[in-house]
Amino acid sequence: MGFTREMIHESEVIKEIVNKIWKESIDVSSINMEGLVGMDSCLQDMVSLLCLESDDVWMIGLWGMAGIGKTTFVEVVYQRFCTEFEGCCFLSNVKEKSQKGYLTDLQIQLLSQILGEANQSIKIFLRGNNFIKKVLYSMTVLIVLDDVNHQHQLKALAGNHDWFGSGSRIIITTRDKSLLTKRKVDAIYKVEELDRDKALMLLCQHAFEHESPTEGFVQLCVDALHYRKGIPLALKVLGSFLYGRSKVEWGSELEKLKVFSNKEIQDVLRISFEGLDDNEKYIFLDISCFYKGHEKNYVTNILESDGFFPGIGISILIEKSLITITDYKLCMHDLIQEMGWEVIWQQSIEVLGKHSRLWVNEGVIHVLTTNTGIEAVEGIVLDLSALRDQLCFNVDVFTKMNKLRVLRFYFASIDGSWDYDLIRMTYNDWYARCKLHLFGDLKFQSKKLSYLCWHGYPLKSLPSNFHPGNLVSWTCALVGLNNRGKETRMILEDCTSLVKVHPSIGALKYLIVLNLIGCKNLKKISKVGLLSLDNCKSLGALPSCVFKLKSLEGLFLLNCFRLKKVPKIEENMESLKSLYLAGTGLRELPSSVEHLNGLVWLNLENCKDLAHLPGSVSNLTSLRYLTLSGCSELK
């Protein structure tokens, strides 16, 4: 029987309701007990966080990516502990109901579940947040708010700790960690993926109705885990779909999933993406297509050059469980990455060139060879080592890519491994390995290029209209530039976004000019093993930072006749083995040359103005070869 206005004064009604809840049992028969695999250890963690022996009010957040099992887990927690409280309430799908304008209905449901009264009776007396506080402040309650995504939901349903009686526990599940930190919850528990054994158990539970694979399906289950890994939702959906199917059907489905994502899973994961703003969406898509596994700081510089705001954007993606940082690198679950890919594919089902990002070899090859609808392309990634046939295309295709920001043609087998095998490759070595052949006049119309990586760049020069002003990352094994012994000039002047020059520049055998004037954000020329400035006839001074390149093994300054002195060497440098100063205008060497304690070769041939050597040369204990022929002034 519900309460009416005429019955008694409001305070007496509240008292009667409270007494009523003491007398009634709590119905938890509807709690979902499915999917309990892997819950034991999590429950132990939760018992510790709930701290049931404390009379304080505790708010606890459960945080994790979509499909990770937050709701299933919190249902188990609720069932396990709800009878230990005076009142309890489980509000599911808070975000969805709130977006539909049902927040007041959720407040009514909250009180109705706790007080055991019909919704209509509660609605009569509900007068906003203060009423909820007035009802609950003297009660010990367990409340679960599942799938919360906004602060106003928490304010309406669990305003502050003082809303609830001593010993109350409020559990909040969300994909957004920042919501919990802003709310200043007492503890945050991150729901992690299942380990391999538990993932296999859950898959088999749904595919075979027992906890291990049926005979003959073991390898298929292993293959399924490789794709789904430890995401409970994905394992349940896949297992249920494959239930009762043959090995042939299993194999076909697993092959299909390599190309087409499961719609049910993707729809759940995409909810997090749709909640991002435009800046965050761009950054997320770039990471999923181009930068997964790359160093965070490195990618941050590139994204800033592209006009995005990664400082806040990357933090929000982490808070929303879309990416993680491991060993300073950007990481993303495979299913989350596939969701990003699906967003790109939906930009145009039929015309690949209308996709903003291209990263699958087949799609890249189609666009480059057909030259169709490419005006929308912002980034291209092509794994040269995966080419099965010769790829030949007209480089005019790049003239239509006015939005191009990222261009990466790479060999996966050597990408990120700079042991100088790459740098020392001859042109013929590259030609034998590379199946990419270009024709036409290469021109980049885009002035937005921030990331350029081209292993085995086959042309003799960079495009005449190349606009490097936005470049942050420049990675090219420019073998074509070394072909036929022609002098090469690398002009990167005023590339204000450039922070690093790739080590392959040290392999440019005929590089006579490297112009980095105005590159105000350049931090390092990393891992340069060989720096050759031979025949730089206008070079009058050498920057002291050259002797701070920790991996520099060879410095060649032959015939730089305007070079009159070597700068002071301020610290020990064990890496430098060869120093060639033949034909320079040197008058003397600094006494600090003794800091080159790894030097083996010192060539001063034909330094006609060299008058004397410092005594500290005798301290070069590794020196084996000293060439002084032609030093006519040496005494």
C-alpha positions as CSV (number, residue, x, y, z in Angstrom):
1,M,0.0,0.0,0.0
2,G,1.4,3.5,-0.9
3,F,1.4,6.6,1.2
4,T,-0.9,9.6,0.6
5,R,-0.7,13.3,1.6
6,E,-3.6,12.9,4.1
7,M,-2.0,10.1,6.1
8,I,0.5,11.8,8.4
9,H,3.1,14.5,8.6
10,E,6.1,14.1,6.2
11,S,8.6,13.4,9.0
12,E,6.4,10.6,10.4
13,V,6.1,9.2,6.9
14,I,9.8,9.1,6.6
15,K,10.1,7.3,10.0
16,E,7.5,4.8,9.0
17,I,9.3,4.1,5.8
18,V,12.6,3.5,7.6
19,N,10.9,1.1,10.0
20,K,9.3,-0.7,7.1
21,I,12.7,-1.4,5.4
22,W,13.9,-3.1,8.6
23,K,11.1,-5.5,8.4
24,E,11.3,-6.5,4.8
25,S,13.8,-8.8,3.2
26,I,15.8,-7.6,0.2
27,D,15.0,-9.3,-3.1
28,V,18.3,-10.1,-4.9
29,S,17.0,-13.0,-7.0
30,S,17.3,-11.0,-10.2
31,I,21.0,-10.5,-9.9
32,N,22.9,-11.8,-12.9
33,M,25.4,-14.5,-11.9
34,E,26.7,-15.2,-15.4
35,G,30.3,-14.7,-16.2
36,L,31.9,-15.3,-12.8
37,V,35.2,-16.4,-14.3
38,G,38.1,-14.6,-12.8
39,M,36.0,-12.9,-10.1
40,D,37.5,-14.4,-7.0
41,S,40.7,-12.3,-6.8
42,C,38.7,-9.2,-7.8
43,L,36.2,-9.8,-5.0
44,Q,39.0,-10.1,-2.5
45,D,40.3,-6.7,-3.7
46,M,36.9,-5.2,-3.4
47,V,36.4,-6.5,0.1
48,S,39.5,-4.6,1.1
49,L,38.3,-1.4,-0.6
50,L,34.8,-1.6,0.9
51,C,36.3,-1.6,4.4
52,L,33.1,-2.9,5.8
53,E,34.3,-2.7,9.4
54,S,34.5,1.2,9.1
55,D,31.6,3.4,10.1
56,D,32.7,6.1,7.6
57,V,30.8,6.7,4.4
58,W,32.9,5.4,1.5
59,M,32.6,6.2,-2.2
60,I,34.4,3.7,-4.5
61,G,34.9,4.0,-8.2
62,L,35.2,1.1,-10.7
63,W,37.0,2.2,-13.8
64,G,37.8,0.4,-17.1
65,M,37.3,0.3,-20.8
66,A,34.0,-0.7,-22.4
67,G,33.3,-4.4,-22.4
68,I,35.9,-5.1,-19.6
69,G,33.2,-6.5,-17.2
70,K,32.6,-3.6,-14.8
71,T,28.8,-4.2,-14.7
72,T,29.1,-8.0,-14.2
73,F,31.7,-7.5,-11.5
74,V,29.7,-4.9,-9.6
75,E,26.5,-7.1,-9.8
76,V,28.5,-9.8,-8.1
77,V,29.7,-7.4,-5.4
78,Y,26.1,-6.1,-4.9
79,Q,24.7,-9.6,-4.5
80,R,27.4,-10.6,-2.1
81,F,27.1,-7.6,0.2
82,C,23.6,-6.1,-0.1
83,T,22.0,-8.0,2.7
84,E,24.5,-6.4,5.1
85,F,23.0,-3.0,4.7
86,E,19.7,-1.5,5.9
87,G,18.9,-0.5,2.4
88,C,20.3,-1.1,-1.1
89,C,19.8,0.0,-4.7
90,F,21.3,-0.9,-8.0
91,L,20.8,1.7,-10.7
92,S,21.9,0.4,-14.1
93,N,22.5,2.3,-17.4
94,V,22.6,5.7,-15.6
95,K,24.2,7.4,-18.6
96,E,21.6,6.2,-21.1
97,K,18.6,7.0,-18.8
98,S,20.0,10.4,-18.0
99,Q,20.5,11.3,-21.6
100,K,16.8,10.5,-22.2
101,G,15.8,13.0,-19.5
102,Y,15.0,10.4,-16.9
103,L,17.2,11.7,-14.1
104,T,14.3,12.4,-11.9
105,D,13.0,8.9,-12.5
106,L,16.4,7.6,-11.4
107,Q,16.0,9.5,-8.1
108,I,12.6,8.0,-7.6
109,Q,13.9,4.5,-8.4
110,L,16.7,5.1,-5.9
111,L,14.4,5.8,-3.1
112,S,11.9,3.2,-4.2
113,Q,14.4,0.4,-4.1
114,I,15.9,1.4,-0.8
115,L,12.6,2.1,1.0
116,G,10.6,-0.7,-0.6
117,E,7.8,1.7,-1.7
118,A,6.0,1.9,-5.1
119,N,7.4,4.6,-7.4
120,Q,4.2,6.6,-7.3
121,S,4.3,6.9,-3.5
122,I,7.8,8.2,-3.6
123,K,7.0,10.6,-6.4
124,I,4.5,12.4,-4.3
125,F,7.1,13.4,-1.7
126,L,10.2,13.8,-3.9
127,R,11.3,17.4,-3.7
128,G,14.8,17.3,-5.1
129,N,18.2,16.4,-3.7
130,N,17.5,17.7,-0.2
131,F,14.6,15.3,0.2
132,I,16.9,12.3,-0.7
133,K,19.4,13.5,1.8
134,K,16.7,13.9,4.4
135,V,15.5,10.3,3.8
136,L,18.9,8.6,3.7
137,Y,21.2,10.4,6.1
138,S,20.2,8.1,9.0
139,M,20.4,4.9,7.0
140,T,23.3,2.6,6.2
141,V,22.9,1.9,2.5
142,L,24.7,0.2,-0.4
143,I,24.1,2.0,-3.7
144,V,25.5,1.1,-7.1
145,L,25.5,3.7,-9.9
146,D,26.4,1.8,-13.0
147,D,27.8,3.5,-16.2
148,V,28.0,7.1,-15.0
149,N,29.5,9.6,-17.5
150,H,28.8,13.0,-16.1
151,Q,29.1,14.9,-12.8
152,H,25.5,16.1,-12.8
153,Q,24.4,12.4,-12.5
154,L,26.4,12.0,-9.4
155,K,25.2,15.3,-7.9
156,A,21.6,14.2,-8.4
157,L,22.0,10.6,-7.1
158,A,24.9,10.7,-4.6
159,G,25.6,14.3,-3.8
160,N,28.0,14.1,-0.9
161,H,29.2,11.8,1.8
162,D,26.9,13.5,4.3
163,W,23.8,12.4,2.3
164,F,24.2,8.9,3.8
165,G,24.2,7.3,7.2
166,S,27.4,6.0,8.8
167,G,28.8,2.8,7.2
168,S,27.2,3.4,3.8
169,R,28.9,2.4,0.6
170,I,28.4,4.0,-2.8
171,I,29.9,2.2,-5.8
172,I,30.2,4.0,-9.1
173,T,31.2,2.4,-12.4
174,T,32.5,4.5,-15.3
175,R,34.8,4.5,-18.3
176,D,36.0,8.0,-17.4
177,K,38.6,8.1,-14.6
178,S,38.5,11.9,-14.4
179,L,34.9,11.8,-13.3
180,L,36.0,9.8,-10.2
181,T,39.0,12.0,-9.4
182,K,36.9,15.2,-9.7
183,R,34.3,13.6,-7.4
184,K,37.1,12.8,-4.9
185,V,36.0,9.3,-4.4
186,D,37.7,7.4,-1.6
187,A,39.2,4.7,-3.8
188,I,39.4,3.8,-7.5
189,Y,39.6,0.2,-8.7
190,K,40.7,-0.4,-12.2
191,V,39.0,-3.5,-13.8
192,E,41.7,-5.3,-15.9
193,E,41.6,-7.8,-18.7
194,L,41.3,-11.5,-17.9
195,D,44.6,-13.4,-18.0
196,R,44.9,-16.0,-20.7
197,D,43.7,-19.0,-18.7
198,K,40.6,-17.2,-17.4
199,A,39.9,-15.8,-20.9
200,L,40.0,-19.3,-22.3
201,M,37.7,-20.6,-19.6
202,L,35.1,-17.8,-20.3
203,L,35.3,-18.4,-24.0
204,C,34.7,-22.1,-23.6
205,Q,31.9,-21.5,-21.1
206,H,29.9,-19.8,-23.9
207,A,31.1,-21.8,-26.8
208,F,30.9,-25.3,-25.3
209,E,29.1,-24.9,-22.0
210,H,32.1,-26.2,-20.1
211,E,35.4,-24.7,-19.1
212,S,37.8,-26.3,-21.6
213,P,37.9,-26.7,-25.4
214,T,36.2,-29.6,-27.0
215,E,38.6,-32.1,-28.6
216,G,39.8,-30.8,-32.0
217,F,39.0,-27.1,-31.1
218,V,42.0,-26.3,-29.0
219,Q,44.0,-24.4,-31.6
220,L,40.9,-22.6,-32.8
221,C,40.3,-21.4,-29.2
222,V,43.9,-20.2,-29.0
223,D,43.4,-18.3,-32.3
224,A,40.2,-16.7,-30.9
225,L,42.0,-15.6,-27.8
226,H,44.7,-13.9,-29.9
227,Y,42.0,-11.7,-31.4
228,R,39.7,-11.2,-28.4
229,K,42.4,-11.4,-25.7
230,G,41.0,-10.8,-22.2
231,I,37.9,-8.6,-22.9
232,P,34.9,-10.5,-21.4
233,L,32.3,-8.9,-23.6
234,A,34.2,-10.0,-26.8
235,L,34.7,-13.5,-25.4
236,K,31.1,-13.9,-24.5
237,V,29.8,-12.6,-27.9
238,L,32.2,-14.7,-29.9
239,G,31.7,-17.8,-27.8
240,S,27.9,-17.6,-28.0
241,F,28.1,-17.0,-31.8
242,L,30.3,-20.1,-32.3
243,Y,28.3,-22.4,-30.0
244,G,27.4,-25.6,-31.8
245,R,29.3,-24.6,-35.0
246,S,31.7,-26.8,-36.9
247,K,35.5,-26.4,-37.1
248,V,35.2,-25.1,-40.6
249,E,32.7,-22.4,-39.5
250,W,35.0,-21.5,-36.6
251,G,37.9,-21.0,-38.9
252,S,35.9,-19.0,-41.4
253,E,34.6,-16.7,-38.6
254,L,38.0,-16.1,-37.2
255,E,39.4,-15.2,-40.7
256,K,36.4,-12.9,-41.2
257,L,37.2,-11.1,-38.0
258,K,40.6,-10.1,-39.4
259,V,38.8,-8.0,-42.0
260,F,35.3,-7.2,-40.5
261,S,34.8,-6.3,-36.8
262,N,31.9,-7.7,-34.9
263,K,29.2,-5.1,-34.9
264,E,27.8,-5.8,-31.5
265,I,31.2,-5.3,-29.9
266,Q,32.0,-2.3,-32.0
267,D,28.7,-0.6,-31.1
268,V,29.6,-0.9,-27.4
269,L,33.1,0.4,-27.8
270,R,32.1,3.3,-30.1
271,I,30.1,4.9,-27.4
272,S,33.3,6.1,-25.8
273,F,34.5,7.6,-29.1
274,E,31.3,9.5,-29.6
275,G,31.7,11.2,-26.3
276,L,34.9,12.8,-27.4
277,D,35.3,16.4,-28.7
278,D,36.8,17.0,-32.2
279,N,40.3,17.5,-30.9
280,E,40.2,14.2,-29.0
281,K,38.6,12.3,-31.9
282,Y,41.4,13.5,-34.3
283,I,44.1,12.4,-31.8
284,F,42.5,9.1,-31.1
285,L,42.2,8.3,-34.9
286,D,45.8,9.3,-35.5
287,I,47.0,7.0,-32.7
288,S,44.9,4.1,-33.8
289,C,46.1,4.4,-37.4
290,F,49.6,5.7,-37.1
291,Y,51.1,6.1,-33.7
292,K,50.2,3.0,-31.6
293,G,53.5,1.9,-29.9
294,H,55.3,5.2,-30.5
295,E,56.8,7.3,-27.7
296,K,54.3,9.6,-26.2
297,N,56.5,12.7,-26.2
298,Y,57.5,12.1,-29.8
299,V,53.9,11.8,-30.9
300,T,52.9,14.9,-28.9
301,N,55.3,17.0,-30.9
302,I,53.9,15.8,-34.2
303,L,50.3,16.3,-33.1
304,E,51.0,19.8,-31.9
305,S,52.5,20.6,-35.3
306,D,49.3,19.4,-36.8
307,G,47.4,21.9,-34.9
308,F,45.9,19.6,-32.2
309,F,46.2,19.8,-28.4
310,P,47.7,16.5,-27.3
311,G,48.6,17.8,-23.8
312,I,45.0,17.6,-22.7
313,G,43.8,15.3,-25.5
314,I,46.0,12.3,-24.6
315,S,45.2,12.7,-20.9
316,I,41.5,12.5,-21.7
317,L,41.9,9.4,-23.8
318,I,43.7,7.8,-20.9
319,E,41.0,8.8,-18.5
320,K,38.3,7.4,-20.8
321,S,40.2,4.0,-21.0
322,L,40.8,4.4,-24.8
323,I,44.6,4.3,-24.5
324,T,47.3,3.6,-21.9
325,I,50.9,4.5,-21.5
326,T,53.4,1.7,-21.0
327,D,57.2,2.4,-20.9
328,Y,56.5,5.9,-22.2
329,K,54.8,4.5,-25.3
330,L,51.2,4.9,-26.5
331,C,49.3,1.6,-26.2
332,M,45.8,0.7,-27.3
333,H,43.8,-2.6,-27.1
334,D,43.4,-4.3,-30.4
335,L,39.6,-4.0,-30.3
336,I,39.8,-0.3,-29.4
337,Q,42.1,0.2,-32.4
338,E,39.8,-1.7,-34.7
339,M,36.9,0.6,-33.5
340,G,39.1,3.5,-34.7
341,W,39.6,1.8,-38.0
342,E,35.9,1.2,-38.4
343,V,35.3,5.0,-37.9
344,I,37.6,5.7,-40.8
345,W,36.1,3.0,-43.0
346,Q,32.6,4.4,-42.4
347,Q,33.8,7.7,-44.0
348,S,33.3,6.1,-47.4
349,I,32.3,2.5,-47.9
350,E,33.1,2.4,-51.6
351,V,35.9,5.0,-52.3
352,L,39.1,4.4,-50.3
353,G,40.6,7.7,-51.4
354,K,37.9,9.5,-49.4
355,H,39.2,8.0,-46.2
356,S,41.2,10.5,-44.2
357,R,43.8,7.9,-43.2
358,L,45.2,4.9,-45.1
359,W,47.2,2.2,-43.3
360,V,46.3,-1.2,-44.9
361,N,48.6,-2.1,-47.7
362,E,45.9,-3.2,-50.1
363,G,44.0,0.1,-49.7
364,V,47.1,2.2,-50.0
365,I,48.2,0.4,-53.2
366,H,44.7,0.8,-54.7
367,V,44.7,4.5,-54.0
368,L,48.2,5.1,-55.3
369,T,47.7,3.1,-58.5
370,T,44.2,4.3,-59.4
371,N,44.7,7.9,-58.3
372,T,41.0,8.1,-57.3
373,G,39.3,10.4,-54.8
374,I,42.4,11.2,-52.8
375,E,41.7,14.8,-51.8
376,A,40.6,13.8,-48.3
377,V,43.8,11.8,-47.5
378,E,45.7,13.1,-44.5
379,G,48.0,10.2,-43.8
380,I,49.4,7.1,-45.6
381,V,51.3,4.2,-44.1
382,L,52.8,1.5,-46.3
383,D,54.8,-1.5,-45.1
384,L,57.3,-2.1,-48.0
385,S,58.4,-5.4,-46.6
386,A,54.9,-6.8,-47.0
387,L,54.6,-6.0,-50.7
388,R,54.1,-9.3,-52.6
389,D,54.4,-7.8,-56.1
390,Q,56.2,-4.9,-57.7
391,L,54.4,-1.6,-57.0
392,C,54.8,1.0,-59.7
393,F,52.8,4.3,-59.6
394,N,53.0,7.9,-60.9
395,V,54.1,10.2,-58.1
396,D,51.7,12.9,-59.5
397,V,49.2,11.3,-57.1
398,F,50.8,13.3,-54.3
399,T,50.0,16.6,-56.0
400,K,46.3,16.2,-55.2
401,M,46.9,15.4,-51.5
402,N,46.6,19.0,-50.1
403,K,45.8,17.7,-46.6
404,L,48.6,15.2,-46.3
405,R,50.2,15.3,-42.8
406,V,51.7,11.9,-42.5
407,L,53.6,9.9,-45.1
408,R,55.3,6.7,-43.9
409,F,56.8,4.1,-46.4
410,Y,58.8,1.7,-44.2
411,F,60.4,-1.7,-43.8
412,A,58.8,-3.3,-40.7
413,S,61.8,-5.6,-40.3
414,I,64.1,-2.7,-39.6
415,D,61.7,0.0,-38.4
416,G,62.9,1.3,-35.1
417,S,66.2,-0.7,-35.2
418,W,69.1,1.6,-35.9
419,D,72.1,-0.7,-35.8
420,Y,73.5,0.9,-38.9
421,D,72.5,-2.0,-41.2
422,L,69.9,0.3,-42.5
423,I,72.3,3.2,-42.8
424,R,75.1,1.3,-44.5
425,M,72.9,-0.3,-47.2
426,T,74.0,0.5,-50.7
427,Y,71.6,1.6,-53.4
428,N,71.7,-1.9,-55.0
429,D,70.8,-3.5,-51.6
430,W,67.8,-1.3,-51.4
431,Y,66.8,-1.8,-55.0
432,A,67.0,-5.6,-54.6
433,R,64.7,-5.5,-51.5
434,C,62.3,-2.7,-52.4
435,K,59.5,-3.5,-54.8
436,L,58.4,0.1,-55.0
437,H,59.2,1.9,-58.2
438,L,58.1,5.5,-59.0
439,F,57.8,7.5,-62.2
440,G,56.9,11.1,-62.8
441,D,57.9,14.4,-61.2
442,L,57.4,14.1,-57.4
443,K,55.8,17.1,-55.9
444,F,54.2,17.6,-52.5
445,Q,51.4,20.2,-52.7
446,S,50.6,19.9,-49.0
447,K,52.3,22.4,-46.6
448,K,51.0,20.4,-43.6
449,L,53.5,17.5,-43.7
450,S,54.6,16.9,-40.2
451,Y,55.8,13.3,-40.3
452,L,57.9,12.0,-43.2
453,C,59.4,8.5,-43.1
454,W,60.6,6.9,-46.4
455,H,62.9,4.0,-46.1
456,G,64.9,3.6,-49.3
457,Y,63.8,6.9,-50.9
458,P,64.7,6.1,-54.5
459,L,64.9,9.5,-56.1
460,K,68.0,11.7,-56.6
461,S,66.6,14.7,-54.8
462,L,63.7,15.9,-52.7
463,P,60.9,17.6,-54.6
464,S,61.6,21.2,-55.7
465,N,58.4,22.4,-54.1
466,F,58.9,20.5,-50.8
467,H,57.6,22.4,-47.8
468,P,59.4,21.2,-44.7
469,G,58.3,24.1,-42.4
470,N,55.8,21.9,-40.5
471,L,58.1,18.8,-40.2
472,V,58.6,17.4,-36.8
473,S,59.8,13.9,-37.8
474,W,62.0,13.4,-40.8
475,T,63.1,9.8,-41.3
476,C,64.6,8.8,-44.7
477,A,67.2,6.4,-45.9
478,L,68.0,8.6,-48.8
479,V,69.8,6.1,-50.9
480,G,68.9,7.8,-54.2
481,L,70.7,10.9,-53.0
482,N,73.9,9.0,-52.7
483,N,73.7,7.4,-56.1
484,R,76.2,8.4,-58.8
485,G,78.4,10.4,-56.5
486,K,76.6,13.7,-56.8
487,E,76.9,16.4,-54.2
488,T,73.8,16.7,-52.0
489,R,72.5,19.7,-50.1
490,M,69.9,19.2,-47.4
491,I,68.1,22.4,-46.7
492,L,65.8,22.3,-43.7
493,E,66.1,26.0,-42.8
494,D,63.3,27.5,-40.7
495,C,61.7,24.1,-40.0
496,T,60.5,25.5,-36.7
497,S,58.6,22.4,-35.7
498,L,61.5,20.0,-36.3
499,V,62.7,18.4,-33.1
500,K,64.8,15.5,-34.4
501,V,66.9,14.6,-37.5
502,H,67.1,10.9,-38.1
503,P,70.4,9.0,-37.9
504,S,70.2,8.0,-41.5
505,I,71.4,11.4,-42.4
506,G,74.9,10.3,-41.4
507,A,74.9,7.8,-44.3
508,L,74.6,10.6,-46.9
509,K,78.0,10.0,-48.4
510,Y,77.9,13.1,-50.6
511,L,76.2,15.5,-48.2
512,I,78.1,18.7,-48.3
513,V,75.5,21.0,-46.8
514,L,73.1,20.4,-43.9
515,N,71.2,23.6,-43.2
516,L,69.3,23.7,-39.9
517,I,69.3,27.4,-39.5
518,G,66.2,28.6,-37.7
519,C,65.2,25.2,-36.4
520,K,64.6,26.6,-33.0
521,N,62.9,23.5,-31.6
522,L,65.6,21.1,-32.7
523,K,66.6,19.0,-29.7
524,K,69.0,16.5,-31.1
525,I,70.5,14.8,-34.1
526,S,70.0,11.5,-32.5
527,K,72.2,8.4,-32.9
528,V,74.4,9.9,-35.6
529,G,77.2,7.5,-36.2
530,L,78.9,9.4,-39.0
531,L,78.9,13.1,-39.7
532,S,80.6,14.1,-42.9
533,L,81.0,17.8,-43.8
534,D,83.8,17.3,-46.3
535,N,84.3,20.1,-48.8
536,C,82.1,22.6,-46.9
537,K,84.3,25.4,-48.1
538,S,82.3,28.1,-46.4
539,L,82.3,26.4,-43.0
540,G,84.2,28.7,-40.6
541,A,83.2,27.3,-37.2
542,L,82.1,24.1,-35.7
543,P,79.5,24.1,-33.0
544,S,80.6,22.7,-29.7
545,C,77.5,20.6,-29.5
546,V,79.0,18.3,-32.1
547,F,81.2,16.9,-29.4
548,K,78.1,16.1,-27.3
549,L,76.7,13.6,-29.7
550,K,77.0,10.5,-27.6
551,S,76.8,8.0,-30.5
552,L,79.0,9.9,-33.0
553,E,81.8,7.5,-34.2
554,G,83.2,9.4,-37.2
555,L,83.6,13.2,-37.9
556,F,84.9,14.1,-41.3
557,L,85.8,17.7,-42.2
558,L,88.2,17.2,-45.1
559,N,89.1,20.4,-47.1
560,C,87.0,22.7,-44.9
561,F,89.8,25.3,-45.4
562,R,88.0,28.1,-43.7
563,L,87.8,26.1,-40.5
564,K,90.5,27.7,-38.2
565,K,89.8,26.0,-34.9
566,V,88.1,23.2,-33.1
567,P,85.8,24.3,-30.3
568,K,86.6,23.4,-26.7
569,I,85.6,19.9,-25.8
570,E,84.0,20.1,-22.4
571,E,83.4,16.4,-21.5
572,N,84.7,13.0,-22.2
573,M,83.6,11.5,-25.5
574,E,84.4,7.8,-25.8
575,S,82.3,7.1,-28.9
576,L,84.3,9.2,-31.4
577,K,86.8,6.9,-33.1
578,S,87.8,8.8,-36.2
579,L,88.5,12.6,-36.6
580,Y,89.5,13.7,-40.1
581,L,90.7,17.3,-40.3
582,A,92.8,17.0,-43.4
583,G,93.0,20.1,-45.5
584,T,91.5,22.4,-43.0
585,G,92.8,25.9,-42.0
586,L,93.5,24.8,-38.4
587,R,96.2,26.7,-36.6
588,E,96.1,24.6,-33.4
589,L,94.1,22.0,-31.5
590,P,92.6,22.8,-28.1
591,S,94.2,21.1,-25.1
592,S,90.8,19.7,-24.4
593,V,91.3,17.3,-27.2
594,E,92.4,14.9,-24.5
595,H,88.7,14.4,-23.7
596,L,88.4,12.3,-26.9
597,N,89.5,9.3,-25.0
598,G,88.1,6.8,-27.5
599,L,89.9,8.4,-30.5
600,V,91.8,5.9,-32.7
601,W,92.3,7.9,-35.9
602,L,93.4,11.5,-36.0
603,N,94.1,12.8,-39.6
604,L,95.7,16.3,-39.8
605,E,97.2,15.8,-43.3
606,N,97.9,19.0,-45.3
607,C,96.9,21.3,-42.4
608,K,99.4,23.9,-43.7
609,D,98.7,26.5,-41.0
610,L,99.0,24.1,-38.1
611,A,101.9,25.4,-35.9
612,H,101.9,23.0,-33.0
613,L,100.1,20.2,-31.2
614,P,99.1,20.5,-27.5
615,G,100.9,18.2,-25.1
616,S,97.5,16.7,-24.1
617,V,97.6,14.7,-27.3
618,S,99.8,12.2,-25.4
619,N,96.8,11.6,-23.1
620,L,94.9,10.0,-26.0
621,T,95.5,6.5,-24.8
622,S,93.4,4.9,-27.6
623,L,95.1,6.7,-30.4
624,R,96.7,4.4,-32.9
625,Y,97.0,6.4,-36.1
626,L,98.2,10.1,-36.3
627,T,98.7,11.5,-39.8
628,L,100.7,14.8,-40.0
629,S,102.1,14.7,-43.5
630,G,101.9,18.0,-45.3
631,C,101.8,20.1,-42.1
632,S,104.6,22.4,-43.2
633,E,104.3,24.9,-40.3
634,L,104.3,22.2,-37.6
635,K,107.2,22.6,-35.2
